[in-house]
Amino acid sequence: MRILIVGGGGREHALAWAIAGSPLCDALYCAPGNAGIGQDATCVPIAADDVEALVAFAETESIDLVVVGPEAPLVSGLADRLDAAGIKAFGPSAAAAQLEGSKGFMKDFCARHGIPSAAYSRFGDPEKARAYLHEHGAPIVVKADGLAAGKGVTVAQTMEEAEAAIAEAMETKAFGGAGDEVVIEECLVGEEISVFALCDGRHFVPFASAQDHKAVGEGDTGPNTGGMGAYSPAPVATPELEAQIMEEVIRPTVEGMAADGMPFRGVLFAGLMVTKDGPKLLEFNVRFGDPECQVLMMRLKSDLVTALVAACDGVLEHFDLRWHDDAALVVVMAAKGYPGSYAKGTEIGDLGVAEADKAVTVFHAGTAEKDGKLLATGGRVLGVTAIGDTVAQAQDRAYAAVDRIDWPEGFCRRDIGWRAVQR
């Protein structure tokens, strides 16, 4: 098969790494890709949100399967356009992608279909939003309705923080049109977990569990980021809890989307809080997580391409995924200053020394190659990923590899996986 991956981050490098190893893959392209992806695929200079150019490339190159990494092109209708052109696309339609594209849509959907989630209300008027705040008090969560590159959610511990979040989204327009409406919901307390399922519109197959670290600082402190690390499996995800999540969250979502005329095909990523009252949905994403994808791909024993095609073709009913028993852990190395302002173009030393341990794979995110040098071009730059018999062993191997990387302008959290190791 001739396959195109859309995107250029760590998630897409992990997908390229897994797909390149499939016997079904005859040619692999990635748009736009990065320096690491270029080792596994041919990178093409097309932006991930340039729907017209992506469809044209897929037609010209006789692409058999397009795997869409990020959410924005899905919300913009890339899968619909590819489907209309007769090209198989792994990823939901624009209608189904509203599960991530609109937090208000997602909350209303959950309310209609009885999916456990935080109590909420939606507002298009900042004054009414403030009145709701004063009625309910803090802590409370304020979310911009649309896509805000992971920056539109504020877990406000005080009324001042909550009011500032409303002003930022609705009045100063920090997130553009994504903040025209906000969702305000109760602040859930517990332990977060990421659960994934492959879906074909009618059926689903569970993926392995993972847990990520969104905060920039040790001990889960400081501002949220796109993710500073992750590990799989998540010890909190007992077989009983995973079965409960599949029956109370994933199944009613797949069945509800089909009943509403928007069958969901692709990967459904549920971010949940495990509370004293059981698991409750925080958010849906309609693509693999980043950096969760990196650890999932390291643990996946089944052929990824076969699974993706089965989801596209609607034949997941009797499909089964196999997993390595090993644990996997990824440490994200970011540019100093992230998630605030940071320098671009700093040089990273030879990564070969980091991958001397065969249990370690370094996935690239914000990297480019220029004049034979590897340069950091983004905020999150590298995903140093390791496998081990336990999360603790994978953690040791990942940090040993981090310490071999020559990049003075980079930093990482030093406690990725602490919950699992403490257990």
N, C-alpha and C positions, 0 to 999 in steps of 0.2 A: 504494500500500500504506500501511496505517496501522502505524507502527512504534514500539515502545517499547524504549528503552535502559535497562538497569538499572545503576545506579552513579552516582557523583558526583565523580569525580576527573579528572585530566588525560587518562587513557586514554579515558574516556567522552566528554570534550569533543572529542577528536580523532575518535572514532567519529561523534559527532553532526555535526561539521563535514563529514565525508566523506559521511555518509548524507543530510544535508540537501541536498547537491548532486546527488543522484541523481534522474533523471527518474521513477523508480519510486516515490519517496517522496511521498505525498499529505499525510500528517500525521505529525509526529514528537513523541514524548513522552520524558521522561527522569525516572526516579525514583531518588534524589531530585534529582539535578542539582546545579548550582552557578550562580554569577552569570554565568559565561561561557557555559555551556551554554544558559542562558536566552535567548541571542541567536540560537540555532539551533533550539531545541526548546521545547516547553511543559513546564516542570518541575512535577512532582507530588510532594507531601510524603509519600512512602512510602519507608521505609528499604530499602536494597538487600538486607537479609537477612530482610525480612518477606514470606516466601513466600506466605502466605495472602492478604495484601492485594494483592500483585503479581498473583497469578492472578485475583483478583476484579476488579481494575482492567482487566486485559487482556480479560476476558470482557465487562465493562460497556461498554468503549470499542471493542469489535469489532476488537481488535488483530490484525493479520495476521502479524506477525513480532516476536518479542522477542529482542533482542541482549543477552546477559548479559555485563557487563564484568568484575566481580570474581569470585574463586574461591569465596568462602564460600557464596553462594546455590546455586552448582552442586553443591558438596559436600553441601549440605542437600537437594538434590533438586528445585530449581526447574524444571529442564528436564523432569524426569519429570512433575511436576504439570501443566505447560503442555501437554505431549504428551497426557496423559490428558484434558485439556479441549479437545483438538483445535486447539491453537494452536501454530504453528510456532515453535520455539525454537532459536536459534544458541547452542550450548553442549552439553557432554556430559552424559550421565546421571550420577546420583550414583555408580553403580558405576564408570563410566569415569573420573569425576573423582577417584577414589582415587589416580590417578597423581600428583596434587598433594596431595590430602588426607592421604595417608599415605606418608611417606618409606620406611617399611619395606615397604609394598606395592610401591612403585615399584622398590626395590632387588631384591626377590624376583622381580618380573616380569622385570626385566632379566637376572637370573641364569638364569631359566627359558628365556628366548628369545635368549640369546647376544648381548645388547646391551652394547657395551663401556662399562664404568663402573668406579669405584674399588672396591677390595676393601673389604668391610664386615662388620659383625655387628650384630645387634639385641639390645637388652636391656630387660627390664622390672624388673630388680633393680639398684639403684645400686651395690651392692657387687660384683656380677659385672661391671658396666660398668667400675668402677675397676680390677678385676683385669685386664681386657682392656687398659686403658690402660697399666698397668705392664708388660704383656707386650710391647706394641708401641712405646711411647714416643712422644715428640712430634718434629716437628709432626704433628698429627692433627686430624680434623674431628669435632665432636660436633653432632648435629642432633636437635632435638625432633621426634618422629614426625609430629605433626599440624600444623594450620595455626596459625602464631604471628605472623601479620601481618609476615612478613619478618624477625622478630627471633629466631628459634629456632636459628640456625646460628652456631656458633663455630669459626673456624679457629684452633685453639690452637697457639701456637708453643712453649709450655712445658707441662709436666705440671700446674703449678699452674692455668693457664688452663683446661686440659681438665677437671680435677677440679672447678673452680668451675662450669663449664658443666653438668656432670652434676648437681651440687647444685642449681643454679638451676632446671633443668628438672624434675628428679625429686623433689627434697625440699622446696625452698621454693615449688614450683609457680608459678613466674613466668609460665608460659604456660598455666596451668590444665590441663585434661585432655590438651592437646596434648603435654605432657611426661611422660605416664605411661610412655611408652616412648621410648628414644633409639636412634638409629642412629649408630654410630661407624665412620668410614671413613678410608682412607688419604688423605693430603693430596697432591693432584695439583698438579704444577708445569707452567706453560705460560701461554698467553694465552687468556682467556675470549672466548666468542662466543655470540651469541643467534641461533638459527635457528628459523624459524616455518614451519608448513605447515597449509594448510586441509585438513580431512579430512571425508569423508562416511560413514565407517564401513567402507568398502572401498578407497577410492582417496584420493590426496592430491595437492595442488598446492603446490609450494614457494612461500614468500613470500620477499621480499628479506631479506638478512642485516642485522644491526645489532650494535652493541657498546655496552654501557652502562658507567657508572661508579657503582659501589655505595658506595664509601667517601666519607665526608663531606669529606675534605681533599684538597688538591692533591697530585699524585703518588700518588694512590690510597692515602692514609694516613688513619688514624683509624677510628672505628667504621663499620660498614656501615649503610646507609640503604635506603629503598625505591628509591633511584636518584637521582643528582644530575645526570644528563645522559646523552645517547646520540647516536649518529650512525649513518647508513646511506648507502652500503654500508660494510661492514667490510673493509678491505684484506686482512686475514688470510684472509677467506673467498674464496679463489680458486675458479674454476669446478670445478677438480678436487676441492678439499676439500668444497665444497658437494655435489657428486655423491656423494662418499664418505659424507658424513653422511646423505644421503637413503637410501642403500642399506644402511648399517650400523646406523642408529639409527631413522629415521622409518619406513621400510618394514616392518622387523620389528615395530615397535610397533603400527602400524595392523593388520598381519596377525595379530599375536599377540593383540591385544585382541579382534579379531573371533573368533579361534579359541577364546578363553577365554569367549566369550558376553557380552562387554561392548564392542560396537562403538563406536569413538570418533568422534563427530561434533562438529565445532567447530574451534578453532584449537589445534594442538599446538605448544607453545613449549618447545624444548630448550635448556637452558643447558649449554654444553659447555666443556671445557678442551682446547685443542689442545696436546697433549704431544709429546715426542720420539717417542712410540710411536703417535702418531695421535690423533684426537679421541676423548675419553671423556666420557660423560654425567655432568654434575653433578646436574642436577635436571630434572624435567618440570614445566611449568605448563600448565594447561588453559584458558588465556585469553591475550589479548594482554598483553604486558609494558607496564609503565608506568615509564619514559618511552619505551620503544622504539616503542610504538604511535604516538606523535606523529610521529616521523620516517618511519615506514612509511606513514602516511596521507598525508603530504606528498608522498611519492614515487609513490604508487599512481596509475597512469593509468586502469586499468580501473574500471568501476562497482562500488563495494563491495557494494551491495545485491544485484546479480546474483550476485556471488561467494558471499555469505552464503546466499542462497536455494539455490544449486546445492549447497552443502555440506549444507544441511538436507534437500534432496530426493534426495540420493544420486546426483547426476549430474555429479560432478567428473572422471570418467574422461577426457574429452576437453576439459576446460576449460583455459583458458590465461589467465594474468595478465600484464598489460603494465605496465611501470614507466617513469617518467621517468628520463632519464640523470643528472639533477641529483643531487647529494648533499644530504642534509639533516642538520641538527644541532640538538639541543635542549639548552638550559641551564636547569636547574631552579633557580628562586629559592625559597628556604626561609626560614622565620622564624628569627631568630637564637636559637641554643640547640638547634635541631633537630640530631640525633635525640634529644636530651635534652629537658628542659622548656623551653617557649617561651611567649611572650605571645600571646594571641589578641585579635582585635578591632582590630589596628593598621590604620591607613588607608593605602591605596595610591593614588598619584596617577593622573591620567588616563593610561590605557594607549594612547590614540590616538597619542601622540607616538612610542611604541615601534613601532607598526605603520605609521608613515609610509612606511617602505620596503616596497614591495609584495612583497618576497621574505621578509617576516617575518610570522609569525602567532603570537599569544600564546594558548596554551591554559591555561585555568584549572583548578586542582585544588582547593585549600582556600580558596575565596572565597565571600563572600555580599554582597548589596547591602542597605544599610539607610539610609534617609533620603537616598537619592541618592548615598551614598558606597560605594566598594568597600572591603571589609574582608577582612583575612586571617583565616581561621578554622581553618587546619590547619598542619601542619608543612611539607609541600611545598605551595607555594601557586601558583606560575606556572611554565609551561613555555615559555620564549621560544625559538621555533623558526624556523629560517631555511633557505633552500635556496641552493645555489650550484653553479657548475660543478665545484668541488672541495670536499672537506671543509674545507680551509683557508679558502676563500671563505665558505662557510656559517658557519664559526666566527667570522670577522671580522664578518659581518653580525649574527649572534646577539648577540655581546658589545657591538656598537655599540648595539643595541636595549636590552640590559640597562642600559647606562649612561644611557639616556634615561628610565628608569623611576624615579619619585619614590617610593621606599619605604625610608626610613632603617632600618627594623627588619628588613629582609630581607638575605640574603646569598646568594652562589653560589660554586661553584668557578670558578676562572678558567682552567682547563686542559682543559675538556671537548674531546675529540677529539685529545689530544696524541699518541697512538700513530699515528693516521692521518696527522697533519701531519708527524711525524718521518719517516714512511716516504716 
